[in-house]
């Protein structure tokens, strides 16, 4: 029972903790909304609510929420024109985003930083927005994408590229409607309406603003509602619906007071005065002007101060209250001594002209009207020049950017061409190398086939020679040794049968048989090599050749102290024996020379004669030379044959 009670209490405790956390998270979200709305006008509210939000975020270990508070601090300073402070807080926000891996926060804050860039370098801001849009799409940050499209629209408006501005707002609008982002839909419709207002498409602008007003009310976005109401007042005023503009400006005043936005209240009162004046409601116009003047005395904004006195002067002139109008003119003159703005001077001249006309001083009114026209033309000319210079600067930078882009593109094309050229070179090299390998392979295959053919011919001839040698040996055994043995046997039979009394000449015949056997055996295997060595064996064969043929035989033997093994000696002996045999049979030579010498660690065996030489290609050479080649290969030697018609033969074996 106690165990169950403990579990229940634990679950209740966990539930309370979770509920508390949920409540705290809701508090954070509410505080963020209030801070964001207060960033336009109320520093005390921004920072006091910010401190509360930071404390809750630390309590819940939600450090990224602190990053959003710093972002709001940056926005407040931006609206207050404290750009250095704004940057400082934005960088703090980005640092927290990087630490907590909140990439949406990073992207969102960088968008606001890029708005600072927009005030200084339009082209750089454009590049920044493009990169930020890629990041926002990659992370699927819908709200950030909408802010970027809004930024594109504002940027293109400053460059008077209204078609591109419209396109950017419409892109954002389609996304916001698809994802039911009511606030974004509202401010995008508001900005589109202002473009339509410039294009004098008043009815379309009015429809967009009325829709934006509904959305701003549904989302409780007071700042947006204030702007939309003010813009509705502008549109209805342009279409001469002065009563409608009065209604909208009165609502603007109410909305501005609700959020405590001083400049919003001032603008609303001045605009309301203008609508009352156009609607001939002079008393209400006068009250609105007085309300604006009361506020502007503490707010001290130059723009609103002059506009408030100008409007009060206009209303007073219509009311025939010339004294008040003169006081307003004097106040404006005093202000213009320290703040000389040509547009304010122009409006002052317009007010003076209207007052002079109302007082019946038409000559002065005419002279002031001329001054007004002249100053308007001058201001317009200067404004056009300034705008032209501004646009030239923008488009000059843009041209440089385009030229740089073109240069990069050309470099890219050149690199591509270079890579293609290099690829062509590599391909050509590969083709040539492949052909070279094919040629080598063909040569190798040809040589292998030729070698096989030579070996085949050699094997065939060797078999034929072996058969011929066997036939010769058989003949020698049968005709010589066989016949001699038959004679001896016959004599022995006659002796044993008593037909003859003695064996005369048998011992000599047996001696001849032994000699024949020895010669035959020596021909089959040179046993003298084992007994007397290579040098004496070669001398013996050369002496026999010289005595039998009358050829002059020369011999040099100097192996340099090197011991020649029996296998090598046997092959050298057979090679020389074959060479001598070929010379005797084919060369018609009168001399030959054999040398065995050691040079540079190699054993050089050389055979030369002065005969008619050998003609024809190597594949047509006889079995004797093929046999020499095979014997040279057996002992690991290299064969070099030099010959030609009537040039004799020079055969060198290097071992």
Secondary structure, 3 states (H helix, E strand, C coil): CHHHHHHHHHHHHHHHHHHHHHHHHHHHHHHHHHHHHHCCCCHHHHHHHHHHHHHHHHHCCCHHHHHHHHHHHHHHHHHCCCHHHHHHHHHHHHHHHHHHCCHHHHHHHHHHHHHHHHCCCHHHHHHHHHHHHHHHHHHCCHHHHHHHHHHHHHHHHHCCCHHHHHHHHHHHHHHHHHCCCHHHHHHHHHHHHHHHHHCCCHHHHHHHHHHHHHHHHHCCCHHHHHHHHHHHHHHHHHCCCHHHHHHHHHHHHHHHHHHCCHHHHHHHHHHHHHHHHHCCCHHHHHHHHHHHHHHHHHHCCHHHHHHHHHHHHHHHHHCCCHHHHHHHHHHHHHHHHHCCCHHHHHHHHHHHHHHHHHCCCHHHHHHHHHHHHHHHHHHHHHHHHHHHHHHHHHHHHHHHHHHHHHHHHHHHHHHHHHHHHHHHHHHHHHHHHHHHHHHHHHHHHHHHHHHHHHHHHHHHHHHHHHHHHHHHHHHHHHHHHHHHHHHHHHHHHHHHCCCCCCCCCHHHHHHHHHHHHHHHHHHHCCCHHHHHHHHHHHHHHHHHHHHHHCCEEEEEEECCCCCCCHHHHHHHHHHHHHHHHHHHHHHCCCEEEEEEEEECCEEEEEEEECCCCCCCCHHHCCHHHHHHHHHHHHCCCEEEEEECCCCCEEEEEEC
